[in-house]
Amino acid sequence: MQVQQILKDKADDGVVTVGPGATVAEAARVLSERRIGGVVISEDGQTAQGILSERDIVRQLASEGAEVLSMRVDQLMTKTLQTCTCAEDSNVVLARMTEGRFRHMPVVEDGVMVGMITIGDVVKAQIAELAMEKDALQGMIMGY
């Protein structure tokens, strides 16, 4: 299954971004309100400069304390982003996420973010695909 199909099946309103000057507290509020695990850091909402996840915040809180909440997100974000395109195979994306130990990947076409895919999105799509294959095979066996 291609990334574009997973994005099409997602019921969301695009990529959630915050500006690089936002505080970690502001980003945490966005994560909580939107019930998401990662936010893209972007000046213009189209070009990814970095990504900040719940894990990033928790790890920094554990080592530095509450002062982290007043830091700017561009000080804490992951700057080296892994991205994918709509045409990529979900198995390849899942392998990259697993190997890199991250759960969020911006989808980029011609330098512009068109979506965000998570490891949960990929797993959900693969489970649905396996269920359809199972049903088809059962139908063939039973003569439907």
ABEGO torsion letter per residue (X at the ends): XBAAAAAAABBBAEBBBBBAABBAAAAAAAAAAAGBABBBBBAAGABBABBBBAAAAAAAAAAAEAAAAABBAAAABBABBBBBBAABBAAAAAAAAAAAGBABBBBBBGGBBAEBBBAAAAAAAAAAAAAAAAAAAAAAAAGX
